[in-house]
Amino acid sequence: MTKKAAIYARVSTPDQCVENQLYQLREMAARRGYEIVHEYTDVGSGSKARRAGLDALLADAHRRKFSIVLVAAFDRVARSVKHFLSIVDELNDLGIEFVSARENIDTSGAMGRMFVTLISSIAELERSIIIERIKAGMRRRRLEGLPMGRAPLAIDRSALVHDRLSGMSLTQVSKKYAVSRASVVRFTRTAMKGECTQAGEFRPAMVLAPAECIA
């Protein structure tokens, strides 16, 4: 009997593309012979305990709509050990397996459960160390009177926006101006919002395809 699986994917910001995770998880499901019954997605920080996609997944889990949950990585589900383990425990109580692609671990057995606890603890420790290092660096720069944040990009933003709205792809524009695809999206959105504010109505030269995502 084919097992029914649910996919959960999350990105931290709107500029990131959730499709990258979904594509990977669809491939995994196909290799294992799972039937995907639903895909749940969220956009936002993993530190938030309440998320629409995650809440919907858990609600459907209680309705027994699937027997397996596939995720790209542990940190896509939660950023704290307490929250992560509460989700895994809830799924386990319902008899639902939890499978993570990056860590190559599932919770169908005791060994998988042990690794979930261990790796989650290490991930949270690593995140705490990184945050503390960033804060220490910011304090040092503040005491030394140095500027905070990223240095502004020395590019012609008007030309970049014009090229993007004229039909150039994200990749072409990012290569031409030597900036990331995320920066191209950010500059374009900022320019379009500015036009809307000044003119009250904005008609871009082209409509950006919603399928275009940031790598």
Secondary structure as GFF3:
##gff-version 3
##sequence-region A 1 215
A	DSSP	beta_strand	4	11	.	.	.	ID=ss1
A	DSSP	alpha_helix	19	32	.	.	.	ID=ss2
A	DSSP	beta_strand	35	43	.	.	.	ID=ss3
A	DSSP	alpha_helix	52	62	.	.	.	ID=ss4
A	DSSP	beta_strand	68	71	.	.	.	ID=ss5
A	DSSP	three_ten_helix	74	76	.	.	.	ID=ss6
A	DSSP	alpha_helix	81	93	.	.	.	ID=ss7
A	DSSP	beta_strand	97	100	.	.	.	ID=ss8
A	DSSP	beta_strand	105	106	.	.	.	ID=ss9
A	DSSP	alpha_helix	110	143	.	.	.	ID=ss10
A	DSSP	alpha_helix	157	165	.	.	.	ID=ss11
A	DSSP	alpha_helix	170	177	.	.	.	ID=ss12
A	DSSP	alpha_helix	181	199	.	.	.	ID=ss13
###
